[in-house]
């Protein structure tokens, strides 16, 4: 004699039910599963059907968690899988949920890559190389990344964004010697993901103005600081170490020598 479902009781949570078999609580079930399998009071149930309903409910709950996770922002396939692994170790259930999400186009790594690239282009911050590696860190297939960059990060966008970053970075290092200022700008912009040949090409065609008075004042301050720091050395060593230090900071040797001569004439 087969068992029967003797009662289906609504839970406090909307869309969730408790199923009783032969007068005893057996398992919970979602409304979606109940409709899909046409579960009703008085229905005969065996171990195989019970197992099918329990598994279907687990998948249904997992799917709801995935939908909730996706409701806030776009997610990569890897991010969704990692999230679902916090709720279950059943790889088959996760695979079923991911298949359904993919079929409904709720998860699509190409769409994610396209959206990410378009956003970064608008931000005018990261260059295409950084965009590539950021997406790769998110486990997006390289083919999808390359396709997104090719379609949504044009050479014109790259040169425009690179120019903006060069201007911004050069201004940021205004307290550095002019030569170091240029070098720091070049390195910083390359680190943002812009190709070296593009950075050099744009910088070669830009006019960087030098405030001679500000540079001399900057050198004067640095000279006094370094000269004082090297006071423990004899005069020849002190001069040599001061020159080396200031030259490494990007100041011109002729200007450094002039300050050295002024200092020597004071003594």
C-alpha positions, 0 to 999 in steps of 0.5 A: 500500500502506497503512502498518501499526502494527507495535508499541505500546510502553508508556511508563514513565508509566502509561496512555501508549504509543509507537506504531510505524508500519512499524517506526519510532516515529511518535507517542505515544498515551494509553490513552483514545485507544487504546481510543476508536479501537480502535488495535491492532498490525497496524492499517492507518493513513493520514495522515488517521487518524494526524492524527486520533489525534495531535490526539485525544491532544493533547486527551486530554493537555490534558484530563488537565491540566485535571482536575489543575488542577481537583482542588485547588479550584473554578475559573472557566471563565476560569481553566481556559482561561488555564491551558490556554493555557500548554500549547497555542496550539490554540484548537480543542483548548481549546474541545473540553476546555472543552466536555467539562468543561462537559458533565460539570459540572466547570466551571460559573461559576454554581456557582463564583459561588454557592460564592464568595458563600456562603463570603464570607457565612460569613467575615463580611468583605466586603459584597455590593458587594465580592463582586460586583467580586471575581467580576467580576474573575474574569470571571464573567458579571454575571447569574451574580453577581447571581443568586448574591448574590440567592440567598445574600447576604440583607439579614439577612446583610448587616446582620449582617456590616456590624454586625460590621465596624463594631464591629471597625473602631470598636475598631481606631481607638480611638486616634483622636478620637471624631469621626474614629473614627466617620468612619474606621469609616464609610469603612472599612466602605463600602470593604469593600463595604457600601452607604452607606445600610446603613452609616449606618442601622446606625451611627445605631442603634448606641450608641458609648461614649466614654471621656472620660478616654481622649479627654482624654488623647489630646487632651493628647498630640496638643496637646503634639505639635502645639503643639511642631511649630508653635513657629516661628510667632508666637503668633497663628499658632501658636494658629490652626494648632494649632486647625486641626490638632487640629480636623481630627483630630476633636477638639471645638473647646471642648476644644481651646480649653480646652487653648489657654487652659491653655497661655497661662495657663502663659506 
